[in-house]
Amino acid sequence: MTSRLILALALSISALLLFTTLSPSLSKHTTSAAADEDDEFLTFLESDQDDAAPPHSDPQFSDEENDVDDDDDIENYDDFEVPSGLDHDEEEYSRSPEIDEKDVVVLGERNFSEFVEGNRFVMVEFYAPWCGHCQSLAPEYAAAATELKGEAVAVALAKVDATEESELAEEYEVQGFPTVYFFVDGEHKPYTGQRTKEAIVTWIKKKIGPGVSNITTANEAEHVLASENKAVLGFLESLVGPESEELAAASKLEDGVNFYQTTTPEVAKLFHMDPDAKRPALVMVKREDEKLSHFDGQFVKSTIAEFVSSNKLPLVTTFTRESASVIFESPIKKQILLFATSNDSEKVVPTFQEAAKNFKGKLIFVYVEMDNEDVGRPVADYFGVTGDSPKIIGYSGNDDSKKYILDREVTLDNIKAFGQDFFQDKLKPFYKSDPVPETNDGDVKIVVGNNFDEIVLDESKDVLLEIYAPWCGHCQALEPTYNKLAKHLRSIESLIIAKMDGTTNEHPRAKADGFPTLLFFPAGNKSSDPITVDADRTVVAFYIFLKNHASVPFKLEKPVSTPKPESSDGKESSEGSANNVKDEL
């Protein structure tokens, strides 16, 4: 721990020196406001900075956890399966000594490129020593490495400590732990399988193998149909040649579905294909209600892969930790989600499923069991779904992550109409909001989704907005400083200091990368993106930032000095002076 803190401090100092050297004009601008104020005035701003401890401070929070969510909190619906893994005491964790990792290669900056480029197939896990998910993966990963060691086609499994190799982690955009990539000839893609030895081995074998299996007899066909939930069959003129190669190439682009090929009409018939059909022909067979999907596109890998990806999900997918990755990796980004309790599922899911038939290949239909505390409840909380009655939400699934709500009864006709309008982008987005406060007279103004435009986007005001979470230790630690800043500046009519609970309120102009996020909205320029406040979390630093960036210039009057009363022992004079300063603050 000590060495990490020393390293972090050294890197911070180096970065600061480099930034100052490369940006002299910005550095000069940042301090220009301070140059206009004398030391006594800036000291006045900070004079009672440490008078009070944060009212809800929690000693478990440390700077190392800044802007990283707890493992049990889902802050992004599409990050459900990529938690940060902060369920740790990092000094207590080391990969368990009983795990035999002899076949897992340790990589770092010095050998990463050479190793990845020198081996055709390499799987790499970026991990953190304190990450609980990495602990769980370690034995499975090590066992997979050992099993794959004897394969005819060489595959190497490797690991990188992302906390030590931060430049590598940044280069490969590692956002959570563990992050696992599969490299083929130096090019990488994410590993999308489950975190078990069997899943890892199966996934890799498919990537390095032929990709397509031959079916030549009826017995083989019946075995596949009986044992697999979904399968793809190509009905070809030959088991070798260009068409077989396109099918094999498509199979490597799609996970979770086995690909087969045949030239036997009897096999094609068992897969519900016309044995006299023009070849090449392709079908996907599933066990779900909609059992068949016939391909009618150009027989090339990209078109085949797109067809399989669009059709491999059932009409309605129940949201689970296992199904999450399949949902989010689909080329179909728009989702319609049904939130219902397990008691209501038998009544509303069949209706939801019937509606889904009208949007096959256009929208993904997802059922969220909202009384499932492990999975459904956190997703419902993210979308702001309350109560027990069934609700329908549309989710854009893109970078904007827009949400749309069906504000009518959950019926077949209403779902179909809602889905059509959603698909054609005719709906108005829905944003979560707490009730607008009845009074808002405090030094720090309370912003919610429904009064955001009125307060934050007021063109006549410079607005500093903190987006916080009630459970966030850093937000709790910032609260006294933020309140004091607002108290000092409350007389400046052109300036608003505000805060918004980012867990229960949303607005398209309020994007939080973590908690707390501080954004500044200059007066007269509210159509532009806000300025992210990257300043020390002190009253003086915030004050200097505001002086430099406010569109409406302001001046804060210095406190009036009070002559010290005479006292024989000096004690009364000292106490009187302190009380006068306190009155000014």
Protein Blocks (a to p, Z undefined) as FASTA:
>chain_A
ZZmmmmmmmmmmmmmmmmmmmmmmlmmmmmmmmmmpcfklmmmmmmmmmmpccfkbcfkb
cfklgoiacfkbcfbfklmmmcghiaccfklpccdfklccklpccddfklmmmmmmmpmb
dcdddddfklmklmmmmmmmmmmmmmmmmpmbdcddddddfklmmmlmmmnopabdcddd
ddeehiacddfbdcdfklmmmmmmmmmmnopacdfbfklmmmmmmmpmbdcddddfbfgd
jklmmmmmmmmmpghiacdddfbfklmmmnopafkbccdddddddfbfblbccdfbdcdf
klmmmmmmmmmpcfbdcddfklmmmmmmpmblbdcdddddfklmmmmmmmmmmmmmmmgo
kaccddddfklmklmmmmmmmnopgcjbdcddddehianopacddfbdcdfklmmmmmmm
mmnopaccddddddddfbdcbfbdcddfklmmmmmmmmkbccddddddfklmklmmmmmm
mmmmmmmmmmmmkbccddddfklgccfklccfbdcddddddehilmbccddddddfdfkl
mmmmmmmmombdcdddddddddddddfklmmmmmmmmmmmmmmZZ
